[in-house]
Amino acid sequence: MALATSLSVGLLGIDGSLVKVEADLAQGVPMLSITGLPDASLNEARDRMRAAISNSGESWPTTRRITIGLSPASVPKRGSGFDLAMAAAVLAADGVVPVPSLRNRVLLGELGLDGSVRAVRGVLPSVIAAQQAGISEVVVPLRNLAEAELVRGMSCHGVSCLRSLLDLLRGKPWDEQPPAPPEAAVSLELAPDYLDVLGQPVGRLACEVAAAGGHNLLMVGPPGCGKTLLAQRVPGILPPLSREEALEVTAIHSVADALPAGVPLLSHPPFQDPHHGSSMVSLIGGGGGIAKPGAASLAHRGILFLDEAPEFAKGSLDALRQPLESGSISIRRVGGTATYPARFSLLLAANPCPCAKPGNACTCSPERRRSYLGKLSGPLLDRMDISVVLPAITRQDIVSERAVGDSTALIAARVGTARERAAARLAGTPWRTNGDVPATAQARLWPIRREALQDAGRCLDRGLLTARGFGRVQRLAWTLADLDGEPEPTRSQVGGALMLRLGEDAALRAA
């Protein structure tokens, strides 16, 4: 009997755990069996391994009974990323490579029939899990090497084929360089700028405040007024991600196999804008087996923009309520519970009626308008920090010869300064923006003076604000204070927050 053990990593969501791959070669009827809750892709690995080993110039142990055990056996194993570890364990048990060469070394990768090692998803969270388990060396597909090297303190090797792995395990000199990233196509399009948006000073302010504080935003207005243009330019005014945030975002995109080619690290806040025909699974996450992340998780630390929001299924919209509060999504399946971070700013854009005809051409009754916007439930709307109604674009807006409003660069500078002020105040806490801070913590750690909250208190008494809305007004006021350079919100900033949340008329009636 011959026995060898290699190491790999199994993922549940973006959480990884070390998996021991044991290969036992014994006398008996020649066959290969895999134990330890493998899925279909793992059971198919027997054919991939046999062909890859034979096409790499090595002999498959055809006269032995081969048993491969994946432990812990109680944890489901999914995907083809275990191929490399299983093939190495079989060859080590057969004496092709030294058994000690597999110790304290994690192997990740899918085998092709020709012996090539193909890229797999989830390399970044797998390498992080290996490091947390005390492993200091990892072997990954050559195309995943740049992603693996993002984890500082790990010794990473990239291999393009099984033969390269065998040379590494035998201690032979080898030097494989990762392929050069594809050349970016030359684009003649200019980066989206807020100077492209005609008029809409309220919409511009709402987007700036939403970006500065990580707030949720609802824009309602007639078709063609610039709702989509405003939302699409929000990523341009967001500051870059910190390294910690970039690793979080990259890990989610790696698990979803959504990393752009040649981009191992996502350093800018993501922007997700799913179509209104998208299912709840595509928004929240799910699918067969272990649930995959949806658009909400892919928008982590960035923007989730839902254009034509009332056209989305009501159940899909309401499913966003829980992650808007908790900042994460947990999806339970028979094979386990996958938890993905989902702390994003939600931007909604909606026409005031289903016909979407301009001006006096609209023939929708008041009941039909209410029914259309009623698809946005009250609890969801209560979680929108900012709600603004945008007017139609006028002829004056179109023929104006001078730009109205600031450029993206100027707005981005103000947003960056406001976020720096908020970061200094929130230092030492788990929160990064004002929109992240729970209302209870806001009231306890950074209370606003009672006299400054008089107008907000009257709105609460008159039923214009819920208790949740009262807390969100306070967070908005802190963001406005950060933008104005004030050490704390005054009655002016609280009034501005009320206008952004309730509209100018309601705010003035409460004053």
N, C-alpha and C positions, 0 to 999 in steps of 0.2 A: 504493500500500500504506500502511495506517495501523496503528500498533502502540502499545499502551499496557500498562503493568505495574502491578498492585496487589499487596498483600501479605495473606497469611492465615497460619494456623497449623494444622499437622497433628499429631495426637496419636497416640502409641503407648503405651498404658497412661496414665500421668499425665505422661509425658515428651513435651514438645512441640518441634517444629522449625519454623522459618520456611519458608513455602512462597511462591514467586513465582508469580503468576497472570498469564500473558501472553496478550493478546488481539490477534490479527492479522486485519485486514479486507483482503481482496484480491479482485481480479477473478476471476471464475470461476462455476461452477455454484453457486447459492445453497444453502448447507448449513452446518451447525454440527458441528464435531468437537471432542472433548475428549481430550487426550493426557496421559500422565503417571501411568499406573496408577490410573485412577478406578474406584470401585466402582459398583454399580448405582444407588445413590441419587444419585451425581454425574452419571451419564449421563442420569438423568431431569431434571437441573437445566435442560437446554436448553428443555424445555417450561415449566418454572416461570419461567425468566428471560424468555422471550418474552411470556408472559401478564402477568407483573408489570410489565415495562417498558411494554407497551401500555396497561395499566390505570392507569399512573402518568402518562399524558399525554405519553409520549415515543414516538418512532418506532423500531421494530425495523429494523435494516439488512437489508431483505429482498432486496436485489439484490447482496449481497456474500457471498463465501465466508468464513466465520468459523472461525478455528482458535484454540482455547484450550489453552495448554500449562501444565501444573502441574509446577514443578521444585522440588527435584530429582526427576527422572522415575523414579529407581530406588526411591523410597519410596512405598508404597501410600497412597492418599488415600481416606478413608472418611467418610461422613456428609454432611449437607446444610449444614454450617456454612460451606462455600466459596461458597454462592450469592451472597452480597452482594459478595464480592471479584470474582467472575467477571462479574456484571452491571455493576459499576463499571468494570471494565477494558474491556468491550465498548463502553460508552457513552463512555468517554474516547477509545478508538480511533476512534469515530465523530464525535468533536468535540463531544459534548453537554456534557461537563464538561472542565475543563482537566486535562491530563495531569499537571502538577506537583502538583496537589492530592492525588494518590495516593501521593506519595513519603513514606517514613518514617511510614506510617499503616497499621496492621493493621485489616482489616475481617473481622468474624465475624457470621454470621447466616443464617437460612434464609428464603427468599422464599415468600410465599403467592401464589396466582394473582391476587389483588386488589392486589398490591403491598405488602402488609403484611410486616413483618419479624418473624419468629417466634423465640422463645427456643430456644437450643441447649444441649446439655450440654457440660461441659468448659470453660466460659469461664474459670474461675479458673486452671487450669494453663496454658491457652492464653495468657492475659495475662502470667503469670509467664514463660513461654517467650519472648514478645515482648520483655519488658523485658530478659531475659538476652541477647537478640540485639541489643540496642542501640536498640530502638524505644521511643519515649516517648509515643506517642499511639495510641489504639485506639478503634474504633467497634464497638459491640455492640448487640444487641437491647435495647430499653428495659427489658424485664423482667429482663435479665441485668445491668443497670447497677450495682446495689448489689453484686453479686458481683464485678464487674470492679474496682470502686473499693476493694476490700480490698487491692489491690496498691498500696502506697505509692509515690509518685513517678511514677505514670502519669497522663497526661491522658486521661480516659475520656469518651466521648460515647455517649449512648443514643438510638437512633432506632426509631420505631414503624413506619415505612414507607419505601419506596424514595424517595419524594418528599422526605422529611426528609433523607435521605442526600445527595441531589442538591443541595438547598439548602445543606447544610454544605460540600460540595465546591466550590460556586460562591461561597462566602463570604457568602451571604445570612444575615441575622439569623434565628435560630430559637431556640425555647426549649421543649423537651419535658420534662415532669416525669414521673418514674416513677410507675406506679400505686401507690396506697396499699395496704399489705399488708392482707390480709383480716383482719377482726376475729375475734379468738379467741373461740370459743364458751365461754360460761360453764359451768364444770364444778362440780358439787356434790361430786365425789369428793375425798377428802383425799389428800394425797401419801402414798405408802407409807412406813410407819415401822416400825422394828424393835420398837416397842412392840406391834405387831399380832401378833408371833410369840410363840406360847406356849412357854415353857421353852427348851430347846436352848441351854444356855450354851456347850457346845463348838462348836456350829455358829455361834453369834454370834462367838466368838473367832476361828474359822477364817476367817470372812468379813472380819473387821476386819484380820487379819494379811494376808490375800490382797490387800485393797485398799491397805493401807499399803505393801506391797512389790512390788505388781504380780505376785503369784504365781499359779500355777495351783492349782485346788482341785477335789477330788473328794468328793462327799457321797453316802454310801450309807445308805439307811434305809427303813423300811416306808412304804407309802403314807399320806399325810396327816400325816407327822411334821413337815413344814414346810420341806422341801428347796427347793421352788420359791419359797416366800415369802422365804426367806433370800437366795436368789440374786437375786430381782427387786429387792431393796432395796440391793444393793451399789452401783448407780449413785448412790444418794442420799448415800453416804459418800465418794465420790471427789471430789477437789478439781477446780476448773475447769481446762480446758486453757490452757496458755500460748498467746500469739498464734502462735508458730511451730507448735506442735502443732495449733492450731485450723485454720491454713491447710492443713496436711498432711491432716487429716481432711476438711475441706471440699472439697479438691481431689478426693479419692477419691469422695466422694458426688456431686460435680458430674459426674464422668466417668460414674458409674453412673446419672445422672439420678434421684438419690434425695434431693436437697435438699428439705426441707419448703417449702411455699409461703410466701413472705414472710420466709424465714430465710436470709439470704445467708451467714452465718458460724455454724458449729457450735462453740459455746464449751464444751460439756460432753462428757465422754467418752461415746462411743456405746455402745449396748447392743443386741446382736443375739441373737435367740433363735429360730433357724430350727426348723421342725417336723422331727420325726424321719424323715419321708418325703422330706426334701430330697435332691436328687441331689448327686453329688460336684461337678458344675459349679456348682451354686448355692452350695455351701460354699466351694470353692476359687477359682472363677472359670473363665471359658471362654466357649464359644459360638462361633458362626460368625464368620469374619473375625478382626479384632483382638479378643482375649479381653477380656471385661468383668470387673470385680472381683466377687468373691463375698462371702459373709457374713464370711469371715475377714478380708478387707481392709476391709470396711465397719466392722469392729469395731476397726480400728487405733486405738491409744491408749485403748482401752476394754475392754469385756467381750464375749466370745463365750460364750453360755450354751447348752449342749445338754442339754435336759431329756429324761428317759428315754433316756439315752445308749446303753445296749445295743441299743435299737431302731434306731439308725442303722446304715446299711450299714458293714460292717467296713472296706471299702476307703476309704470317706469319712472314717472316724475316723483311720485310719492316714495318710491324706494330710495330716493336720494336724501330723504329727510334724516335718516339715521346717520349716514356718514357725515352729513353737514354738522351734526352735533359732536360725534365721537372722533371723527378724523380717521376712521378705519372701517373696513368691510370684512366681516367674517362669514364665510360660506360653508355650510355643513354638507358633507357628503358621506356616503357609507364608508369610503376609504379614508376619511379624516376631515378635519376642519382647516381650511386655508384662510389665513388672515392677511389682508393686504392693506398697507397704509393708503389713505384717501383723504388727505387734507388739501383741499383745493378751493379756489374761489369760483363760485357758480355764477355765470353770466347768462341771463335769459333775455331773449328778444321776442316781442310779440306784436302782431298787428292788433288793432282794437276790435276787429270784426273778421268773420271768415271770408267775406267777399273781397277784402283788400283793395277796394276801389278808391281812388283818390277823391278827396274833397266831397262836394255835393253829389257825386255820382253814386255814393254808397246808399243802398236802399235797405240796409239791415235794420230791423226793429230793435228797440232797446232791450227787449227780452232775448233776442238772438245774440246781441253783443254780450249781455251778461252771461248767457249760457256758454259762449265761446271762451271768454276769459275765465269762466268758472271751472274750466278744466285744470286751471292752476289752483290747487286746493288752498284753503285758508292756512293750514299748518305749514305748507311749503312757502307761501307768501310771507308768513310771519318770520321765516328764517332768512328772508332777503333784507339785508341791512339797508340797501338803497333801492328806492323805487321812483323812477322818473318817467314823466310823460313828455315825449318829444313832439314838437310841432312839425307841420309839413314845411318843406323847403320852399321859400318864396323866390320870386323872380329877382329880387334884390340880392339874395344870397348867391344866385347863379351869376349875375352880371357884375358883381363887385370885383373891382380890379385889384384890390389888396387882400391878402390873406387875413382871415379873421381867426384869431386864436394862435396859440404857441405851437411850435414844432414839436415833434416827438423827442428830439434831443433835449429841449428845454424842460419839457414835462418830466422826462426821465431823470434829469438832474434833481428836480424838486422831490420826486418820489424817492430817489436814493437817499437824499438828505433826511427826509421824514423817517425812512426805515432805519437809518442810523440812530436817530433820536429814540425811536421805539426800542431798538435792540439794546441800547445803553440802559434804558429803564427796565427792560425785561431780562437783563443779564442774570444768570444764575437760576432761571426758571426754565421749564420745558417748552415755553412759548416763544415764537419768533416775531409775530406780528400782532397788532391789536385785535384783529379778527380771530386769532387763535385763543385768546384769553377767555375762560369761562366767566359768566356774569358774577358768580359768587366770589371768585378770586379778584375780579376787577373791583368790586365794591369793598372788599376787605383790604387789598394791598394798595390800590391806587384810587381812593375815594375822591369823588368830585364834590366841591363845596355845595352845601345845601342851597345857598342863594343862586348858584349857577344852574341848579336843576329845577328851579321853580316852574318854568314853562313845561318841561318834560313831566313834572309831577301833575300839572293840571291836565295834560293829555292823558295820563294814566287814569286820573279820576273820572274823566269824561268818556272813557272807553275807547279813545283813539289809539291807545297803546296797550298791548298786553304786558305782563311782567317780563316776558322774553324780549319784547320790543323795547321796553324801558332799558334793559341791559344793553341791547344792541345800540341804542342811541348813545349811551355812555361811551361805548367803544368807538363809535363814529366820532364823537366829540374829541376823544384823545387823538384820533388820526388827524382831525382838522387842526388841533393844537400843534401837533408835530409838523404839519405843513406850514403853519403860521409862525413856527419858532417860539411858541409860548411854553412856559414850564408846566402849565396845567390848563385844562379847559376852563374858559370863562362862560358867562351867559351867552356871549356872542357865538362861541363854537357850539354850544348845546343847541342854540337856535338854528344854526346852520345844519346840524345833524338832524333836527326835526324836519326841516324843509326837504332834506334829501330822502328822508324816510316816508314822510306823510304828504309831501307836496307843499307848495308855498301857501295855498289858501288855508289848509288845515293848521299849519304851523302858526300863521298869523291870527287865526281865530282863538288859538290857545294862549297866545301871548297876552 
